[in-house]
């Protein structure tokens, strides 16, 4: 569903699973493969290389997203009236909080020959990424509220209920 909405907005998508169906079946029992950082990083790099190696996509910027909720949270915060600069600052906070985790992941990846410079962008939340999303939403829909209502199907009543529940 997310990919379809991005496609309609003129953005190309590549949807794939990091685990094969048989690996996923094993992971459902063991919960080990979802934390196999070298395996997952390698799969992500292969997908990224497939995009950047193609002549028709070689010069285009690559953005990634997974099952996290950062972009959705940003849009909801904006819909609630939180200033854009506050939302952007909040989005980037995770980079400061997870620096030690990132260092540990990088150290774990190095012995496998992973080029840390290539994978580092996948583990960060740069301001440019959220700004690009918010600019796209504003240009295409007018505002986060308009996007949530017109594109994501969130009712104005639901937004009002969120405001009542979450704002002082």
C-alpha positions as CSV (number, residue, x, y, z in Angstrom):
1,X,0.0,0.0,0.0
2,X,2.8,2.5,0.8
3,X,4.6,1.6,-2.4
4,X,1.5,2.2,-4.4
5,X,1.0,5.6,-2.8
6,X,4.6,6.5,-3.6
7,X,4.3,5.3,-7.2
8,X,1.2,7.4,-7.7
9,X,3.2,10.4,-6.4
10,X,5.8,9.8,-9.1
11,X,8.4,8.0,-6.9
12,X,9.9,4.6,-7.9
13,X,9.9,1.9,-5.4
14,X,11.6,-1.5,-4.9
15,X,9.8,-3.6,-2.4
16,X,11.5,-6.7,-1.2
17,X,11.9,-8.9,1.9
18,X,15.3,-9.2,3.5
19,X,14.6,-12.8,4.3
20,X,13.6,-15.6,1.9
21,X,10.4,-17.4,2.7
22,X,12.3,-20.4,4.1
23,X,14.5,-18.1,6.3
24,X,11.4,-16.3,7.5
25,X,9.8,-19.6,8.5
26,X,12.9,-20.4,10.5
27,X,13.0,-16.9,12.0
28,X,9.4,-17.3,13.1
29,X,10.5,-20.2,15.3
30,X,13.9,-19.0,16.4
31,X,13.8,-15.2,16.1
32,X,17.5,-15.3,15.2
33,X,17.7,-14.2,11.6
34,X,16.0,-10.8,12.2
35,X,19.1,-9.9,14.3
36,X,21.6,-11.3,11.8
37,X,23.0,-7.9,11.0
38,X,25.6,-9.1,8.5
39,X,23.0,-11.0,6.5
40,X,20.5,-8.2,6.5
41,X,23.1,-5.6,5.7
42,X,24.4,-7.7,2.8
43,X,20.9,-8.0,1.4
44,X,20.3,-4.3,1.7
45,X,23.6,-3.5,0.0
46,X,22.7,-5.9,-2.9
47,X,19.4,-4.1,-3.4
48,X,21.1,-0.7,-3.2
49,X,23.7,-1.7,-5.7
50,X,21.1,-3.1,-8.1
51,X,19.5,0.4,-8.1
52,X,22.7,2.4,-8.4
53,X,24.3,0.2,-11.0
54,X,21.5,0.6,-13.5
55,X,22.1,3.3,-16.1
56,X,18.6,4.7,-15.7
57,X,18.8,5.1,-11.9
58,X,22.5,5.5,-11.4
59,X,22.4,9.2,-10.6
60,X,19.2,9.2,-8.6
61,X,19.2,9.6,-4.8
62,X,18.2,6.4,-2.9
63,X,16.0,6.5,0.1
64,X,15.1,3.6,2.3
65,X,12.4,2.9,4.8
66,X,11.3,-0.2,6.6
67,X,8.8,-1.1,9.3
68,X,9.7,1.9,11.4
69,X,7.3,4.7,12.1
70,X,9.4,7.9,11.9
71,X,7.8,9.4,8.8
72,X,4.3,8.6,9.9
73,X,5.0,10.1,13.4
74,X,6.4,13.2,11.7
75,X,3.2,13.6,9.6
76,X,1.0,13.1,12.6
77,X,2.9,15.6,14.7
78,X,2.6,18.2,12.0
79,X,-1.1,17.5,11.7
80,X,-1.4,18.1,15.4
81,X,0.2,21.5,15.0
82,X,3.7,20.8,16.1
83,X,6.1,23.3,14.3
84,X,8.0,21.8,11.3
85,X,11.4,22.7,12.9
86,X,10.4,20.8,16.1
87,X,9.4,17.7,14.1
88,X,12.6,17.8,12.1
89,X,14.7,18.1,15.2
90,X,12.8,15.3,16.9
91,X,13.3,13.0,13.8
92,X,17.1,13.5,14.0
93,X,17.4,12.8,17.7
94,X,17.7,9.1,17.1
95,X,21.1,9.7,15.5
96,X,22.4,10.9,18.8
97,X,20.7,8.2,20.9
98,X,21.9,5.3,18.8
99,X,25.5,6.3,18.1
100,X,26.9,3.5,20.4
101,X,24.6,1.0,18.7
102,X,25.8,2.1,15.3
103,X,29.4,1.8,16.3
104,X,28.8,-1.7,17.5
105,X,27.0,-2.7,14.3
106,X,29.8,-1.2,12.2
107,X,32.5,-3.1,14.2
108,X,30.5,-6.3,13.7
109,X,30.2,-5.7,9.9
110,X,33.9,-4.9,9.3
111,X,35.2,-8.5,9.5
112,X,32.7,-9.4,6.7
113,X,34.2,-6.9,4.4
114,X,31.2,-4.5,4.5
115,X,32.1,-1.0,3.4
116,X,30.9,1.0,6.3
117,X,30.6,4.2,4.2
118,X,28.1,2.4,2.0
119,X,25.9,1.1,4.9
120,X,26.1,4.1,7.2
121,X,23.3,6.0,5.6
122,X,20.9,3.1,6.3
123,X,21.5,3.5,10.0
124,X,21.0,7.3,10.3
125,X,18.1,9.7,10.2
126,X,19.6,12.8,8.4
127,X,17.6,16.0,8.5
128,X,17.7,16.1,4.7
129,X,15.6,12.9,4.5
130,X,12.7,14.1,6.6
131,X,12.9,17.6,5.0
132,X,12.6,16.0,1.6
133,X,9.5,14.0,2.6
134,X,7.8,17.0,4.2
135,X,8.6,19.2,1.2
136,X,7.1,16.6,-1.1
137,X,4.0,16.3,1.0
138,X,3.5,20.1,1.1
139,X,4.1,20.5,-2.6
140,X,1.8,17.6,-3.6
141,X,-0.9,17.9,-1.0
142,X,-0.6,21.3,0.7
143,X,0.0,20.1,4.2
144,X,0.4,17.0,6.4
145,X,-3.3,17.2,7.4
146,X,-4.3,17.2,3.7
147,X,-2.1,14.3,3.0
148,X,-3.4,12.3,6.0
149,X,-7.0,13.0,5.0
150,X,-6.8,12.8,1.2
151,X,-4.2,10.2,0.7
152,X,-3.9,8.1,3.9
153,X,-7.6,8.1,4.6
154,X,-7.4,9.5,8.1
155,X,-10.6,11.3,9.0
156,X,-10.6,14.8,10.3
157,X,-12.5,13.5,13.3
158,X,-9.6,11.1,14.1
159,X,-7.1,14.0,13.9
160,X,-9.3,16.0,16.2
161,X,-9.5,13.1,18.7
162,X,-5.7,12.8,18.6
163,X,-5.3,16.5,19.3
164,X,-7.7,16.2,22.3
165,X,-5.9,13.1,23.6
166,X,-2.3,14.2,23.1
167,X,-2.1,17.9,23.4
168,X,-2.4,19.8,26.7
